[in-house]
Amino acid sequence: MTLQARVSWFFLGALALVLVGFSTTLFFVSARYLHRRTEERVETILDTLAAAAEITSEGVEWEPDERSLTFGRRAPEGGFQWSVSDEHGRPIDGSTRQTILARRDLDRSLGGRRPVRATDDRGVGWVVGGRLLSPAQAGSTAEATLPKGFHAALLLQAAVATTDVEAALRNLALWLMGTSAGVWGLAFLGGRRLVRRALRPLTDMAEAAHAIRADDLSPRIPVSAAGDELGGIAGSLNAMLGRLQEAFERQRRFTGDASHQLRTPLTAIQGQVDLALRRDRDVEEYRRTLKVVQRKTKHLRRIVESLLFLARADHESSTPTLEVVDLSTWLPEHLMAWGEHPRAGDLRMEMSGAAPMPVKAQAALLAELVDNLVDNAVRHGEPGTPVAIAVTRRGPGIELSVEDRGPGVDAADVPHLFESFFQTEEARRRGSGGVGLGLSIVKRLARLFGATVEVESEPGRGARFVVRFPEAADETAVATATTTPA
């Protein structure tokens, strides 16, 4: 069953229960009210009959001629009936037709009881009531010998037909059923249309999502103009599609760049080997060829290792175990590994602020981060220009910065520096020898440590990369971890 059908039938079922409950309640309340009115009419007739009798100490005298009866003596069918009897049940007066009061089993309803319902031989329903009048009710004692026209007691009986009430209730029941059916039918037609229109955006969203292909994520899901929750869902899905498209575009560019970067050293190696095998050569030529192959192989190895690191960082779901590292002691020891580098003399270590400077990191990964920043600085700076490596306490955090005196970075290139395989035009022109993955690795590692990395650069005046670490909370547990240079 579709969502539209489930929602429609749920509300139609709820409406049916409400209509049935309302109609049933209204019917029974109306029936009780009409029957109560009929009982009150019976009591009114009995009051009128009682007013036509006079209760004295000598007995009860029936004198309808002196006190007029407003309802008369004729009782049309479907109207009411009344009768007056003596203490022995002998009729004294009454209406012309008594189809229900002639039943002797109605005497039990007398004596102050509420009127009862009964049915005559023709199946007509009646509400019957009775009242007993005697001197004892007036506080007197009846005499043994009664004067003429007096009675020891009078039995008053009245009955009102319920034909009109039953007809009214039948009409009310038919009206309630017809009205409820009409309301339910209108709700069925209008509700289904309303639900169909309300859920139409979902259908459009499903059709639009089905039309989106894996190779083209540019289409978007239509957003409802009503500004409701469905519009919010469509907006969220479009935002997710945008992120997926951006991720796929990055992956596509990454794959293309990786293929290009891998193809370049492989082509160079293949060319050198093919050239060397064309004819026999002397030892020096073979040595020169092998050195070229060695250099390209190292370059290729760096690319492969960087790609493996980035792929591993993308797929590892768990955060590495971090330890507290004191940068004030760890960094100088780590930079000793750069002692044999051709530009080791250009490295300048600067420390400002009181030691220790604890940060949460993993020593091996922290070494990878620092090495990539330093390698980037020495490659872009001219030999003989300083490379400043500084650790500074600033506010609630600790900053690690690496600054060179190279050509700097254009403002348009700054947002792309941490993208995989990105190289500035100046770096490609100068042939700095990088593979465009070092800064991507730096950003991934900084994120693992809960740190941020930024670049400050001005063309012609070098670049300064700053990694901002949150300071470790427990300074007493500072680890003096060091790494062995690879």
N, C-alpha and C positions, 0 to 999 in steps of 0.2 A: 504494500500500500504506500502510495506516495505521501510526502510530507504535507502537501496540500490537502489530500483526502483525510489524513489523520487529524490535522488541525480543524478542518471543517466539521468532521463528525464529532470531534470532542465538544466544540462549542454548540453544535446542534443538539447533541445529547444533553449538555448542561441546560440549554434553553428549554428542551422538552421537559426535563425534571422541574424546572422553575414554573413552567406553564401548568403542568399537572398539579404541582403542589399549590400554586395560587388558585387554580380553578377549584380544586377539591376543598381548600379552606374556605373560599368564598361561597361554595355551594352549601357546605354544612353550617356556616355561620348564618347564611340566609335562611336555610331550613329551620334552624333553631329560632331565629327571630320571628319567622312567620308562624310557627307553631306556638311560640309564646304569645304572639298577638291573638291567636285563636283561643288560647286558654284564657287570656284576659277578657276576650269577648264573652266567653262562657260565664266568667265571674261577674261581668257586668249584667248579663241577663239574670243571673241569680240574685244580684243586688236589687234589680228592678222588681223581681218577683217578691223578694223579702220586704220591699217597701210597700207592696200592695197588701201585705198581711199586717194584722195588729196583734201584738202579744200582750195579754193582760193576765191578771192573777186567776181569772176564771177559765183561761184557755187561749187558744189561738183562733182568731177570726180571719177568714179570708173574705176580703171586700174589694175585689178588683173594680167594681163600679164606682166606688168613692175615690179610688186612687187609680188614675188611668194608666194603662200599660202602653208604653210608647211603641212597642214592636208589634202590637196587634195579635190576632189569634190565628191568622193563616201563616203557614210555614211552607213556602215554595221549596220545591226539590232543589237541593244544593244549598239551601239557606240554613235555617236553624229550627229546632224543635224545643218545646218546653212542656212541662206537666206539673200539676200540683196534686198530691195524694194525701189521704188522712193517715193516721197512725197505723191503720190496718192495711194500707196499700191500695185502698179504693180510690179511683180517680175522682177528683173534685173539679178540676179545670185543666185546660191544656190546649196545645195547638191542634189543628184539624188533622194533621197526619203525624203519626209517631212510629216511624219504621225502626227506630233504634231504641227509643225509650220503653218500648213494650217488652224488651228483654229483661227478665227478672234477675239475671246474674249480674246486673249492674249495681245492685244495692251495696255491694262491697266498696264501691267508690265513694260512698257518702261518709258523713261524720268528719268533715273538715279536711279530707284528703284533697290532693291536687287532682284536677281533671285527668281522665284517662282516655286513651284512644281505643276505639272499637270499630267494627265493621258490621254493617247490617246485612240482611239476606241478599241484597242486590250487589254487594261488594263495594258499597260507598263507604268511605272512611268518615269517622266522626270523632269529635272531642266531646266527652260527656263529663258533666260535673253535677254534684248534688249538694243539698244543704238541708239540715233538719232544724225546724223551728218548733220550740216548745216553751211553756212557761218556765221551766227549769233554767233556761238560758237567761231569763230576765230576773232570776233570783227569787221566784215565787213558787209556791207549791200548787200543783193542779188539783182541782176538786174532783170528787168521785162522780158527781152529777154535773154535767156541763149544760149551760144554757143552749138554746137553739142557735145554730149557726156557729157555735164554737167547737173546737176540736182539741183533743189532748196534745196533738202535735201535727205539724204539716211537713210533708216531704216534698222539697222543691228539686226539680231536675231540669237541666238544660243541656242541649247538644247542638254543636255547630259543625256543619259539614266541612271537610277538608278538601272538597273538590277543587275549589279555587286555589288553595295552597299547593296542592299536588300539580295542578296545571301550571301554576307559576314556576314551580320547581322544575317541571319538565322543560318548560320554555327556557329557564335559566341554564339548565344542563345543556340543552341543544345550543344555546347561544355561546356558552363557554367553550363547548367542543368546537363549534364552528370558528369562533374567534381565535382560539388557540391553534387550530389547524391552519387558519389563514396566516397568523403571525409566524408560525413555524415554517410555512411554505415560503413566505416572503423572506424570512431569514435564510432559508435554504438557498433561494435564488440569489439574493443580495450578498449573503455571507460567502458563498463560493466565489462569486465574482470579486468580492473585496479581498478574500484570501489569495485568489489567483493574481490580482494586481499587486498585493503586498509582497508575494513571493516571486513575482516576475523578475526582480533584480537578481535573485538567487539563480534562476534559470539562465539569465543572461551571463551571470558570472561563470556558471558551469560551462556554458557554450564557449565563452571567451577563453577560459582556462584550457578547455579541450583543444582549442585551435592553436594554442601556443606550442611551437615545436622546440625540440631540444637544441637545434642549431640556430634558433632565432628567438631570443627572450625579450625583444623590444616591444611586442604588443603588450597592452595593459588591460586589466579587467575594468569594465565600466563602473563608475561610481554613481550611486543613486543620488538624484538631485534633491531627495526629500530630507537629507541631512539626518537620517535615522541610524540605527545600529548597523544596518546592512552597508550603509555608506562607510562606516568606520571599518567594517570587516574588509570591504573592497580596498580601502586605503591602506590597511595593514598588509593585505596580500600584494598590492602594487609595490609597497615599500620593500617587501621580501623579494619580489621579482627583480626590483632594482638592485638589491644587494647581490642576488644570485647572478644577475647579468654582469655586474661589476666584477664578481669573483671569477666568472667564466672568462670574461675578457682578460683579466689578469692572468688566469691560467693559460689562455691562448697565447697571450704575449710572452708569458714565461716559457711556454713550450717552444715558440718560435725563436725567442732569444737564446734559449738553451741549445737548440739545434744549431743555431748560427755559431754560438760560442764554441761548441764542441767540434763543429765542422772545420773551423779555422785552424786549430792546431793539428787536427788529423790530416787536413789537406797539406799542411806544411811538412808534417812527418812523412806522409806518402810521397810528396814531391822530392824531398831530400833522399829518401831511400831509392826511389826510381832513378834519380840522377846518379846516385853512387853506383847503381848496378848496370848502368849502360855500358861501361867499359872498366877495365882494370885501372885502379888508381893507386897512388902511393899512400904511405901510412899517414902522412899529415892531412891529406884530403879526407881519408876515412875518419881520422880523429876529428876534423872540423865538422864533418857530417854528423858524427855521433854526438858532438857537443850541441849542435842544433837540435837533434832529436831529443837529447836529454832535457834541454831547456823547454822545448815544446811539451815534452812528457810531463815535466813538473807543472807547467801551466795547465795542462789537461787534468792532472791529478788535483790541483787546487779547485778547478771547476767542479769535478766529480764530488770531492769531499764537501764542498759548499752546498751542492745540490742535495747530497745525502743528508747533511745537517738540517737544511730547510725542510726537506720532506719528513724527516724524523720529528722535527718540531711541530709540523702541521698535524701529524697523526698521533702524537703522544697526548693522551687525555689527562694524565696525571702530572701535577706540578713536581719538579725535582725537589729533593730534600735540601732545604737551605740551612746554612750555618751562619753564625755571626763572624764576619771577617773585619778585622781592623785595617782599613785602607792605609793608615799612617805607617804601619809596619809591613803590611803585605805588599804594597805597590813598589816600594824601593827594591825589595828582594826580587820581585818578579821582573822588574826592568833590567836586572843584572843579566838576564838571558839575552838581552839585546847587545851585549858587550862586543860580540864579534860581527855585528852588522856594520856595513860600510859607513853608515851615518850615525853610528853610536855616539860619536862626539857631538852631534847636533841636539841630542836629547837633553832637555832641561827639566829636572824634577823640582816642583815647587809645592810647599806645604804651608798652609796658613790655618791658624786656629789651634786650639789646644787639643792635644792627643788624649785619649784615643778617638778614632772616628769609625765607629762600628756600623756596618751595614749588613743586611740579610742577603746572602748570595751563596753560590756554590763555587768553590775556588777554581775548579777546572773551567767552568763556563765563564766565570769572571775573567780568567786569563784570555779566553777566546775573544771576549768583548774588547778588552784593552788592546790586544794584539791587532785586531782589525782596525781600531781607531788609529793606533800608532802607525800601522802599515799604510793606511790611507794618507796620513799626514806626511810621511817621508816620501811617498810616491809623488805627491803633488807639490811639495816644496822643493826649491832648488837646493842642491848640496851646499852646505855652509850656512844655510839659514836655520835658525833655531826651531825646534819642535818642543813647545812647552806643554808639560803634563802636570796638572795641578789638582790638588784635593783641597776643598774649601768647605768649611761649615757655614751654611747660610740658612738662617731661620730654623725651622724644625727639621731640615734635611741636610744632606751632605752632597756636594757636587764634585764630580770627577770630570775634568775638562782636558781636551787635547786640542792644541792650537798650532797651526802652521803658518808659514809666510808665502804660501803659494799664490796662484792667480785668483783665488776666490771663486765664488759661485754666483751666477746671475740670479736675480730675484725670481725669474720665471722658472728656474730649474730647482729651486729649494723644495717645493712640495713633492718633487719626484725623486729626491736623492735616496730615499729609503726603499724605493721600488727595485725589484730584482732586475739585474742586468742593465740598470740605467747608468749611463755615462754622459757627462756633459760634453758639449761640442769641443770645448778646450781640451778635455782629457783625451778624447778620440784623436784630436789633431796632434797632440803632443805624444801620443802613444805611451801613456803612463804604465801600461802593462797590467792594469787591473782587469778583473772579470765582472765587476758590477754587482757582486753579491755580498761584499763585506759589510756595507752599511745595512743591508737587509738583515743580516745575521745580528748586527748590533741591536737593531730595533726589537727583534724577537727576544733576544736575551734580556734586554732591559725590561720588557713586558713580563718575562718570567720572574724577575727580581722585584716586581712592583715598582719599577723606576720608569722615568720618562727620558727621552733623548731629544735634544733640539740642536739646531745649527744656527750659528750667527756668522754671517759672511758679508763681505763687501768686496766687490770686484777689484782686483789688483792689490788687495791688502790681506789676503789669506782667508782662512775659515777656522771657526772655533766650534767644536762639537762638545756639548755639555750633557752629561748623564746625571740626573737628579735622583738620588736614592733617599728613601725615608730612613731616618736614623733608627738603628736597632734599639729596642726598649731596654734590654738587659746589658748594660755596659760592663758588668762584672764578669760576664761569660764570654768576653770577646775572644774569638779564636785567632790564633796567629798562623792560619793555614797558608801554606805556600805551594806553588806548583813548580814542578820540574819542567824546564823548557823543552819543547819537542825538537 
